[in-house]
Amino acid sequence: MIMHKTRVRLRLLLWTAVLGLAVPAGLASCTRHTPAAPFVVVPQTSYDFSHLDAGDVVTHDFHIQNTGRAPLFIQGIMSPCRCIFAQVQNREIAPGGDIAMSVRLDTKGLNGRVDQRIIVYTNASNERALAFKVTAFVRQLFTLQPGRVDFGDIHDNRALSQTVVFTATSFGITSVTSTSPYVHTGLHTTGDHAYTIGIRIDRALPAGLLQSSVLLHTGSSRYPVLTIPVKANKMFDLRANPDKIFAGILLKGRESSVFGTYLFSRHKKPFTLNTVFDTKGYLHIEVQRFAPDIYKLNVRAKPFDRAGEYTTDIIVHTSDARTPVLQIPFRVIVMDK
């Protein structure tokens, strides 16, 4: 009798499925339910920004939809390049919901064809990793060759020079200035929006490390000033160790601790110090002589009344013919109490 009833129920279920009829209430307990799960749908996975100028920052929104019956979660977003950034306002997408993922491309430092991908990780039942692609062609508005100038170690008093070539698509250079009195510049026009910039190190450059810049003032609203870093290390008989002083963090209104640097002759030749001062008057400087060829400078920063970063140069005039001037950079960061 029981087997007969079971056969009847199975036949009814079969005919109900074939005819598309509703399942009787008494038979519903025999069916299996699919568990609720998120299901991700992405209408668009790639976008082409077309032609861009270097320095452009552009954005595009990709949409992520959840057509499932459970919340969809954005578990992570990965991009292989710092030039591209993606973010979502909400990492949870309700069933039937939709969110926009904003993708920002910064073209600074890029050139030519750009092809970048973003991977989005989700808990979707159909796709755990979503791949999005953005493309563009980036045009450089100018070139500097070389982009920085390094004179290396300088062992004598000769004046040294190098040349930088500048070309642009639609703007020119109006003037050139140097941030160091020991770096001289010259500007020559070679064509439409094309120039050569001469950079020369003065023979009176003090011994020690020089880190300076040449500034190119242009007619471009996007790039009004371009910077060429300039570096040189003048090595003579006299050296400072350390050759620069960083005093760390100092509280506003307080004097710093005492920092020392030794001046010595590499060839143990006696010398004397004529004058010692800092260019901005920030420092107390005391001189100690340990030997005919060794001195020590004890340096202490005076109190500052404002927070910020302060820099100055310690200038040492000596009796040494090959090293008449030593320059020692000094830096301190001042913070509020």
TAJORA-V425249 format. One record per pair of residues at least 24 apart in sequence whose ideal C-beta (glycine too) atoms are under 6 Angstrom apart, sorted by sequence separation. I is the first residue (numbers start at 1). J is the second residue. D is the distance in whole Angstrom. If there is no record, write none. Layout:
I,J,D
I,J,D
This chain:
41,65,4
113,137,6
114,138,6
143,167,5
209,233,5
309,333,5
168,193,4
268,293,5
41,67,5
69,95,5
142,168,4
308,334,6
66,93,4
68,95,6
111,138,6
167,194,5
207,234,5
238,265,6
307,334,5
38,66,5
39,67,5
110,138,5
141,169,5
237,265,5
265,293,4
307,335,5
39,68,3
66,95,6
105,134,6
111,140,5
166,195,5
183,212,5
185,214,6
205,234,5
207,236,5
237,266,6
264,293,6
307,336,5
38,68,4
237,267,6
264,294,5
282,312,5
304,334,4
37,68,5
66,97,5
107,138,5
165,196,6
201,232,6
301,332,5
38,70,5
40,72,6
84,116,5
86,118,5
180,212,4
263,295,4
280,312,4
36,69,4
37,70,5
65,98,5
163,196,5
164,197,4
179,212,5
279,312,5
36,70,4
38,72,4
179,213,5
209,243,6
262,296,5
278,312,5
279,313,5
63,98,6
64,99,6
81,116,6
163,198,6
208,243,5
178,214,5
260,296,6
261,297,5
278,314,5
63,100,6
161,198,6
162,199,5
177,215,5
260,298,5
277,315,6
61,100,4
62,101,5
79,118,5
161,200,4
176,216,6
258,298,5
259,299,5
276,316,5
61,102,5
78,119,5
159,200,6
160,201,5
175,217,5
258,300,5
275,317,5
59,102,6
60,103,5
77,120,5
173,216,5
174,217,5
274,317,4
159,203,5
256,300,6
59,104,5
76,121,4
173,218,5
174,219,6
255,300,6
256,301,4
273,318,6
75,121,5
157,203,5
58,105,5
171,218,5
172,219,6
183,230,6
271,318,5
272,319,5
74,122,6
171,219,5
255,303,6
271,319,5
57,106,5
171,220,4
254,303,6
271,320,4
72,122,6
73,123,5
149,199,5
151,201,6
253,303,5
56,107,5
72,124,6
54,107,5
55,108,5
247,301,6
52,107,5
252,307,6
164,228,6
62,132,6
154,232,6
153,233,5
154,234,5
155,235,6
148,229,4
149,230,5
150,231,5
151,232,4
40,122,6
153,235,5
238,320,5
250,332,5
252,334,6
237,320,6
40,124,4
52,136,5
54,138,5
249,333,5
250,334,5
252,336,5
237,322,5
238,323,4
244,329,4
245,330,5
246,331,5
247,332,4
38,124,5
39,125,6
51,137,5
52,138,5
53,139,6
54,140,5
236,322,5
237,323,5
240,326,6
249,335,6
251,337,6
39,126,5
40,127,5
45,132,5
46,133,4
47,134,5
48,135,5
49,136,4
54,141,6
236,323,4
37,125,4
42,130,6
53,141,6
238,326,6
240,328,5
207,323,5
208,326,6
206,325,4
207,326,5
208,327,5
206,326,6
206,327,4
55,222,6
